[in-house]
């Protein structure tokens, strides 16, 4: 059985490879959910899509890009200096409804 590498497995390998470095470099990733942006404004305005999203996320709404920015700022800050090899899921609870 072959294992197909994913971006997440690559991220973990990089984190493991740099884990013992003397530079304090951390390697993490952000897994975004559904965020309302200019690119998908038509989808975000569609009541049918909004209903679908409401049923499939714990928060029942589109994410605001500022909410994603907060996660990224956290990972880039000193507050996350001991966080490495992690995937921070910012998806409004989507996976808990699969």
TAMO-V159898 format. One record per residue. PHI is phi in degrees with one decimal (999 if undefined). D_CENTER is the distance of its C-alpha to the mean C-alpha in Angstrom with 2 decimals. Layout:
phi->{PHI | PHI}
d_center->{D_CENTER | D_CENTER}
This chain:
phi->{999 | -89.4 | -105.9 | -89.7 | -65.5 | -116.0 | -56.9 | -69.5 | -68.5 | -62.7 | -59.8 | -67.3 | -65.1 | -63.8 | -62.0 | -65.2 | -66.8 | -99.6 | -56.5 | -99.6 | -73.4 | -95.0 | -97.6 | 72.8 | -77.3 | -110.6 | -127.4 | -139.0 | -138.8 | -117.0 | -106.3 | -80.5 | -98.9 | -88.6 | -118.7 | -77.7 | -132.7 | -61.9 | -64.9 | -115.3 | -57.8 | -64.2 | -66.6 | -62.7 | -86.9 | -79.6 | -60.7 | -66.7 | -67.4 | -61.0 | -65.9 | -58.4 | -67.2 | -59.7 | -79.0 | -114.9 | -131.5 | -63.8 | -87.3 | 64.4 | -160.4 | -71.3 | -80.2 | -95.0 | -51.9 | -63.7 | -69.7 | -68.6 | -59.3 | -61.2 | -66.1 | -66.9 | -61.1 | -57.8 | -63.8 | -86.9 | -93.9 | -64.5 | -62.9 | -106.6 | -63.8 | -110.3 | -106.8 | -151.0 | 73.1 | -111.2 | -115.4 | -88.7 | -84.2 | -118.6 | -138.7 | 66.3 | 85.8 | -57.0 | -65.8 | -74.5 | -111.3 | -80.0}
d_center->{28.41 | 26.12 | 22.51 | 20.38 | 18.02 | 14.37 | 12.02 | 10.68 | 14.37 | 15.17 | 12.73 | 14.42 | 17.78 | 17.38 | 16.54 | 19.57 | 21.67 | 21.16 | 21.21 | 24.89 | 25.06 | 27.19 | 25.12 | 22.41 | 19.63 | 16.28 | 13.67 | 9.99 | 6.75 | 3.26 | 1.99 | 3.49 | 6.61 | 10.04 | 10.82 | 14.53 | 15.54 | 18.89 | 18.00 | 17.63 | 20.08 | 22.39 | 19.95 | 18.92 | 22.69 | 23.58 | 24.68 | 24.31 | 20.60 | 20.18 | 22.09 | 20.05 | 16.78 | 18.71 | 19.77 | 16.47 | 14.27 | 15.47 | 15.40 | 17.09 | 15.97 | 13.87 | 11.38 | 13.00 | 11.72 | 13.11 | 10.67 | 7.78 | 10.56 | 11.30 | 8.23 | 9.01 | 12.63 | 12.43 | 11.26 | 13.98 | 16.51 | 19.21 | 17.81 | 15.33 | 18.24 | 18.43 | 14.79 | 14.41 | 13.23 | 10.12 | 6.63 | 5.01 | 3.76 | 4.42 | 6.64 | 10.09 | 11.18 | 11.21 | 11.52 | 14.38 | 16.31 | 16.50}
